[in-house]
Amino acid sequence: MTKNLAIGQRIAAVLEALELNQSEFYARTKINQSQMSKVINGNKQFSHGMIEKMLSVYPYINITSIFTGIGPLFFTDQYNQVEESQAPYKTDDPLFRARHHLLAALGEVDAAIAKNCQ
């Protein structure tokens, strides 16, 4: 199994656990449906932009688990009972802010690499 396919399968598991179909997930996260479908099928890498959009709506998803398969998919055992507005990590939470800053930094690195490759 390729790394991209494994990541895609874990994202599909998140959608299943949240009891969301792909259309609902795309509508809530504003992730391009075609691109995310390619990620779920293992044909595209999960981009930093997609990660940021997903975590902005579902901050209790354990992104480390998505990439490595290690640990729970969620930071709480009661994820299926949590409304988005009651997520365990609020935007003023230090962990959420740290993750947000890390993703922003990774996006800047990606942009710099892309600029240097042109």
C-alpha positions as CSV (number, residue, x, y, z in Angstrom):
1,M,0.0,0.0,0.0
2,T,1.3,3.4,-0.9
3,K,1.7,6.2,1.6
4,N,-0.9,8.4,-0.2
5,L,-3.4,5.5,-0.2
6,A,-3.0,4.9,3.5
7,I,-3.6,8.6,4.2
8,G,-6.6,8.5,2.0
9,Q,-8.0,5.5,3.8
10,R,-7.6,7.2,7.2
11,I,-9.4,10.3,5.9
12,A,-12.2,8.1,4.7
13,A,-12.3,6.6,8.2
14,V,-12.6,10.1,9.7
15,L,-15.6,10.8,7.4
16,E,-17.2,7.6,8.4
17,A,-16.6,8.2,12.1
18,L,-18.1,11.7,11.8
19,E,-21.0,10.2,9.8
20,L,-20.4,12.5,6.9
21,N,-20.6,11.8,3.3
22,Q,-18.0,13.3,1.0
23,S,-20.4,16.1,-0.2
24,E,-21.1,17.2,3.3
25,F,-17.4,17.2,4.2
26,Y,-16.5,19.3,1.1
27,A,-19.3,21.8,1.8
28,R,-18.2,22.3,5.4
29,T,-14.5,22.5,4.8
30,K,-14.6,24.2,1.4
31,I,-12.0,21.7,0.1
32,N,-12.2,21.1,-3.6
33,Q,-14.2,17.9,-4.1
34,S,-12.2,16.6,-7.0
35,Q,-8.9,17.2,-5.3
36,M,-10.0,15.6,-2.1
37,S,-11.4,12.6,-3.9
38,K,-8.0,12.1,-5.5
39,V,-6.4,12.2,-2.0
40,I,-8.9,9.6,-0.6
41,N,-8.2,7.4,-3.6
42,G,-4.4,7.7,-3.1
43,N,-3.8,9.6,-6.3
44,K,-2.8,12.9,-4.8
45,Q,-0.9,14.1,-1.7
46,F,-2.8,15.7,1.1
47,S,-1.8,19.4,0.8
48,H,-1.2,21.8,3.6
49,G,-4.1,23.9,2.4
50,M,-6.4,21.0,2.7
51,I,-5.1,20.2,6.2
52,E,-5.7,23.8,7.3
53,K,-9.2,23.9,5.9
54,M,-10.1,20.5,7.5
55,L,-8.6,21.5,10.9
56,S,-10.3,24.9,10.9
57,V,-13.7,23.1,10.9
58,Y,-12.7,19.9,12.8
59,P,-9.8,20.9,15.1
60,Y,-10.2,17.7,17.1
61,I,-9.0,15.5,14.2
62,N,-5.5,14.1,15.1
63,I,-3.5,15.0,12.0
64,T,-0.6,13.0,13.2
65,S,-2.7,9.9,13.1
66,I,-3.9,10.8,9.5
67,F,-0.3,10.9,8.3
68,T,1.3,8.1,10.4
69,G,-1.5,5.8,11.4
70,I,-0.3,6.1,15.0
71,G,-2.7,7.1,17.7
72,P,-6.5,7.8,17.7
73,L,-8.0,9.7,14.8
74,F,-9.5,12.2,17.2
75,F,-8.4,14.0,20.4
76,T,-11.5,13.0,22.3
77,D,-13.3,9.7,22.7
78,Q,-16.6,11.4,22.3
79,Y,-16.0,13.0,18.9
80,N,-19.3,11.8,17.5
81,Q,-21.2,13.7,20.2
82,V,-19.3,17.0,19.7
83,E,-20.8,19.8,17.7
84,E,-18.3,21.8,15.7
85,S,-19.0,24.8,18.0
86,Q,-18.2,22.7,21.0
87,A,-15.0,21.1,19.7
88,P,-12.5,20.3,22.4
89,Y,-9.9,22.6,20.9
90,K,-11.0,26.2,20.5
91,T,-9.1,28.7,18.4
92,D,-7.8,30.4,21.6
93,D,-6.3,27.0,22.8
94,P,-2.5,27.0,22.7
95,L,-2.3,23.6,21.0
96,F,-4.7,24.8,18.3
97,R,-2.7,28.0,17.8
98,A,0.6,26.1,17.6
99,R,-0.8,23.7,15.0
100,H,-2.2,26.6,13.0
101,H,1.2,28.4,13.1
102,L,3.0,25.3,12.0
103,L,0.7,24.8,9.1
104,A,1.1,28.4,8.1
105,A,4.9,28.0,8.2
106,L,4.7,24.8,6.1
107,G,2.6,26.7,3.6
108,E,5.3,29.4,3.4
109,V,8.0,26.8,2.9
110,D,5.9,25.2,0.1
111,A,5.5,28.6,-1.6
112,A,9.3,29.3,-1.3
113,I,10.1,25.9,-2.8
114,A,7.7,26.4,-5.6
115,K,9.0,29.9,-6.3
116,N,12.6,28.5,-6.4
117,C,11.7,25.7,-8.8
118,Q,10.3,28.0,-11.4
